[in-house]
């Protein structure tokens, strides 16, 4: 399973998003600190989930970071999070 697939699986299981888009941006960071030769180190997550309703941006990011704790401790070097509640 790729890192992208693991991100998608963990977020679907933990947060039950209405929409989820994960992009591997590693190619944009080739040669930079934390970039691995095979990629899969820099990602953007765009997620819409009901569990974000009423939460501020920091609380939303914490939920995502908690769901991805294992990946953030290992293969993920950088993660951009765009988290919204439905209707925002």
N, C-alpha and C positions, 0 to 999 in steps of 0.2 A: 504494500500500500504506500502511495506517495505521501509526502508531508501534506500536500494540499488535500488529499482525500482524508487524511487523519483529522485535519482541521475541520473539514466539513462534517465528518462523522461526529466528532466530539461536540461541536456546536449544535448540531441537530438533536443529539441526545440530551444535552444539558439545558438548552434554551428554547427548543421547539419553535424555530423561527418561521415566520410567514414567507419571508424571502431571505435568501442567502447567496452571496456571490463572493467567492474567494479567488483572488488573482495572485499569481506568482510573479513578483516584480524583480526577482533576483537578477535578471539580465540587465536591469538598469543600474545595478550596483557592482558589476564585475570589476574586480581589481580594488574594491574598497574594503575597509576593515569588516570582518565578519562574513564576507562573501565567500562561498565555497565553490570550488571548481565545477561541481555538478549542479550548482544552483540550489533551489529549494531552501533559501535562507531568509528572503525578504518577501513579505506578503501584505496584501490589503484585504481586509474583511469588510464587506458591506452587509449589514444584517438588520432586519426588521423583525422585532419580536414583541409580543404582548407583555412579557416580563419586564420590559424597559419602561412601561407606562408609569409616569410619575417620578422616575429616577433622573437625577442629573447625569451629566456626561461622565463624571468620575465613577459614579456607581455603576453605570452601564459598562464602562471599560473594565471595572473590577470583575463583573460577572463573566465577561469574555475571557479575561486573563485567568480567572480561576478555572474555567472550563478547559483552557489550553495550557495549564501549568506544566505538564510533562513536556510539551513541545517547546514552550518558552525556555525551559531549562536545558533543552538540547538543540535540536536542529534549527529552530527559528532564531534569527539574529535580530530582526526588526519586524514590527507588526503595526500597520496603520489600521485603526478601527473606526468605522463609520457606523454607529449604532443608533437606530431610531425605533420609536414605538410606532405601531400602525397609525396611519392618518397624519403623520408629521411630514 
